[in-house]
């Protein structure tokens, strides 16, 4: 269900990076390197980050709202009465689902973002599709670039799932508290995503993985 918004944001991100990068690269007569810029930025950073922010605002908030509403209606208490663990029945499936889907959405976002750059390269800068493709392929020759983005996306998916469920289960038993829990889940998830992303970059640089 997140595919339409991920498609739009990823395509426009690749498009924007291509336009902005071309202005600077044109000064050095190196516009063809726009393919390198867009592809590396998408697979290393922007693909995983854009997907994570979309999922935090869309799915993480939905998790918090669903679980908070269940707590408000005392459905979670009913599960405990029947001997069903809310963690296993409610939290684990949601978190695992998000953990599995976030890397797949990230791969999809990477491809769509690169297509956004391709659109600018072929329609505005008059590159051929084959030339742009060859340049992108040479930039992504080392698959670590792709893997690093996927590793980040796994961590982001885990953060979004756990934070959304935690905020929902920690909600009070009134509508105002539920609203605060949903808002808090999005803010907390996005903040943690940015912090963890920075930690990944520092770690990769320290281990000389770039």
C-alpha angles and dihedrals in degrees: 000000000000093000098094096053092040089051093051096045095044094048092049091046091055090044093051094046090051093051094046094043094048091060091059098036092051089066089064095039089244103119093138088070087071085089090059092046096051097041096047093043092050099047096039102040125345100053095056093038096050092046091048093051092047092048092047091054095040112028101020091052090047090053091051092047094047096048093040090052090049090052091047090053092044091241091132090054088052091053090053090049089057090049095252116140111230089209094058097035101040112014104038098053093047094047094046091047092053092043090056098040100046095068090047091051089047092055089049091048091050092055094045092048091051088050088054089056090045090055092055092042095052101033101037106022097036097233118153118246091240093051092049091046093051091050091049091048092052091049092053096042091119106065090206088085090063095039093053091057091048092050089054092048091055090055092045092051091051092049094049094047096047096043093047093050094042093052092046094050091045093053120118125241098263135075095248091056090048091054091050091049092053092048092046092050092057095044093045094046094050092046093050091046092056092045093048091046090055091048090052091051092049091048094048091049092047091050090045092238094143 
